[in-house]
Amino acid sequence: HKIVAVTGFKPMTTLYYGRFVWVCDLVTDTNIRSKGYGEKLLTYVHEWAKENKYESVALSSGLQRTDAHRFYEDKMNYDKVSYVFKTPLK
C-alpha cells in the first residue's frame, strides 16, 4: 500500500510530431527500480494513446540519466530523435 512509481502525461498536437502523447513525468522509487514498474506505466501510456488514436509517445530525459536511456531504448524500443534545449528567463 505504498506508491512506488508514478507517471504524468498529456495528449498534444504539434506540426513536428502530429498527434502524440508527451510523458511529462516517469518516476520510480530509487530503491525499487528494475522491478517492472516503469515498464507497466509506460505500457499503460502506450495503450491509452493507441485507444485514443494518438500516433506516438514522446518524452525527454536528462543527459546524465544513462540507466534511464538504456531502459527507454533497449526495453521500451524508443529512438533518440532530438535534443531538448532550454534557457532560463531572467
HUHUCOR-V486271 format. One record per pair of residues at least 6 apart in sequence whose ideal C-beta (glycine too) atoms are under 8 Angstrom apart, sorted by the first residue. I is the first residue (numbers start at 1). GAP is how many residues later the second one is. If there is no record, write none. Layout:
i=I gap=GAP
i=I gap=GAP
This chain:
i=4 gap=24
i=4 gap=25
i=4 gap=28
i=4 gap=31
i=4 gap=33
i=5 gap=21
i=5 gap=22
i=5 gap=23
i=5 gap=24
i=5 gap=27
i=5 gap=32
i=5 gap=33
i=5 gap=35
i=5 gap=36
i=6 gap=19
i=6 gap=20
i=6 gap=21
i=6 gap=35
i=7 gap=16
i=7 gap=18
i=7 gap=19
i=7 gap=20
i=7 gap=34
i=7 gap=35
i=7 gap=37
i=7 gap=38
i=8 gap=15
i=8 gap=16
i=8 gap=17
i=9 gap=12
i=9 gap=13
i=9 gap=14
i=9 gap=15
i=9 gap=36
i=9 gap=39
i=9 gap=48
i=10 gap=11
i=10 gap=12
i=10 gap=14
i=11 gap=8
i=11 gap=9
i=11 gap=10
i=11 gap=11
i=11 gap=38
i=11 gap=41
i=11 gap=43
i=12 gap=7
i=12 gap=8
i=12 gap=9
i=12 gap=10
i=13 gap=6
i=13 gap=7
i=14 gap=6
i=17 gap=38
i=17 gap=39
i=17 gap=41
i=18 gap=37
i=18 gap=38
i=19 gap=34
i=19 gap=35
i=19 gap=36
i=20 gap=29
i=20 gap=34
i=20 gap=35
i=20 gap=36
i=20 gap=37
i=20 gap=38
i=21 gap=24
i=21 gap=27
i=21 gap=28
i=21 gap=33
i=21 gap=35
i=21 gap=36
i=21 gap=37
i=22 gap=35
i=22 gap=36
i=22 gap=37
i=23 gap=19
i=23 gap=22
i=23 gap=34
i=23 gap=35
i=23 gap=36
i=26 gap=12
i=26 gap=15
i=26 gap=16
i=26 gap=33
i=28 gap=9
i=28 gap=10
i=33 gap=34
i=38 gap=33
i=39 gap=32
i=39 gap=36
i=39 gap=37
i=42 gap=15
i=42 gap=34
i=45 gap=12
i=46 gap=11
i=49 gap=7
i=49 gap=8
i=58 gap=23
i=59 gap=13
i=59 gap=19
i=60 gap=24
i=61 gap=7
i=61 gap=8
i=61 gap=11
i=62 gap=6
i=69 gap=11
i=72 gap=6
i=73 gap=6
i=73 gap=7
